[in-house]
Amino acid sequence: MSGFEESLAIAAPADRVWAALADIGAIARWNPGVVASRRLTAGAVGSGARRRCELGGGAYLEEEVARFEPGREISFRITATNLPLASAEIRFRIETRGDGCMVTVAPAYRVRYGVLGRLAEPLLVRPVYRRGMRRLLEGLKVHLEGRTGP
């Protein structure tokens, strides 16, 4: 498995950050890498709830909530995708810091394509994935802080 962490301070209370992360069908509102999103499990909240994200260019992923600790941590397991990932789990952690909080996203993943995938992971997959996770956190920050630009 490969992985990394990205963190960003957000000037919003942890309950607002949690509300945005836990509203799993609404990720397209704040993640610039998601063109459209929808909940696949009507009314389900917490572990087992599922969503589908359209990423543009025909790319998609379906995720299921794997871990749900209200106000602290939520993780998503990718259950279907056409990305070069054999498996992935993306964990979000919220830590209160003064009037705001620190949000950390930590994907753990395995790439497809055997040896070729393992060779490409540090050169191609990780940099793109890391950039996407930074953009995700920046989008969440802008959404929650009510800013329209940097």
PELIN-V91881 format. One record per residue. N is the residue number from 1. SS is DSSP state (H for helix, E for strand, L for the rest). PSI is psi in degrees with one decimal (NA if undefined). Layout:
N_SS_PSI + N_SS_PSI
//
This chain:
1_L_143.4 + 2_E_163.8 + 3_E_173.2 + 4_L_173.4 + 5_L_145.3 + 6_E_137.6 + 7_E_153.4 + 8_E_134.5 + 9_E_134.7 + 10_E_127.7 + 11_L_66.0 + 12_L_148.9 + 13_L_151.2 + 14_H_-34.0 + 15_H_-33.1 + 16_H_-38.7 + 17_H_-45.7 + 18_H_-45.1 + 19_H_-40.9 + 20_H_-44.0 + 21_H_-38.3 + 22_H_-17.1 + 23_L_75.3 + 24_H_-26.3 + 25_H_-9.5 + 26_H_14.4 + 27_H_-28.7 + 28_H_-18.8 + 29_H_-29.1 + 30_L_-14.1 + 31_L_110.4 + 32_L_-13.1 + 33_L_-5.6 + 34_L_119.0 + 35_L_-39.9 + 36_E_149.4 + 37_E_153.0 + 38_E_149.8 + 39_E_137.2 + 40_L_-14.7 + 41_L_102.5 + 42_L_125.9 + 43_L_-13.9 + 44_L_133.9 + 45_L_142.3 + 46_L_-161.1 + 47_L_132.9 + 48_L_-18.6 + 49_L_145.5 + 50_E_152.7 + 51_E_163.0 + 52_E_133.6 + 53_E_127.1 + 54_E_126.5 + 55_E_-0.9 + 56_E_154.8 + 57_L_21.4 + 58_L_-5.6 + 59_E_144.9 + 60_E_164.5 + 61_E_148.6 + 62_E_136.8 + 63_E_154.1 + 64_E_138.4 + 65_E_119.5 + 66_E_-31.4 + 67_E_137.5 + 68_E_100.1 + 69_E_94.4 + 70_L_129.5 + 71_L_-8.4 + 72_L_-51.9 + 73_E_141.4 + 74_E_139.2 + 75_E_149.2 + 76_E_134.1 + 77_E_128.3 + 78_E_124.3 + 79_E_-20.2 + 80_E_139.1 + 81_E_158.4 + 82_L_13.2 + 83_L_165.6 + 84_L_42.1 + 85_E_126.8 + 86_E_-35.3 + 87_E_155.7 + 88_E_145.6 + 89_E_129.0 + 90_E_117.6 + 91_E_132.9 + 92_E_133.1 + 93_E_137.4 + 94_E_128.6 + 95_E_124.7 + 96_E_134.4 + 97_E_98.2 + 98_L_-126.4 + 99_L_-7.0 + 100_E_-150.9 + 101_E_165.1 + 102_E_127.5 + 103_E_129.2 + 104_E_134.3 + 105_E_132.5 + 106_E_94.1 + 107_E_141.7 + 108_E_126.8 + 109_E_162.3 + 110_E_130.8 + 111_E_159.2 + 112_L_178.9 + 113_L_26.4 + 114_H_-131.6 + 115_H_-41.4 + 116_H_-42.0 + 117_H_-43.0 + 118_H_-36.0 + 119_H_-37.5 + 120_H_-21.9 + 121_H_-54.0 + 122_H_-23.8 + 123_H_-34.6 + 124_H_-51.0 + 125_H_-53.6 + 126_H_-47.2 + 127_H_-40.0 + 128_H_-44.4 + 129_H_-45.2 + 130_H_-44.4 + 131_H_-41.5 + 132_H_-38.6 + 133_H_-35.4 + 134_H_-43.7 + 135_H_-38.3 + 136_H_-49.4 + 137_H_-40.6 + 138_H_-38.8 + 139_H_-40.4 + 140_H_-41.9 + 141_H_-50.5 + 142_H_-44.3 + 143_H_-46.4 + 144_H_-27.8 + 145_H_-6.2 + 146_L_22.8 + 147_L_153.6 + 148_L_-3.3 + 149_L_-179.7 + 150_L_NA
//
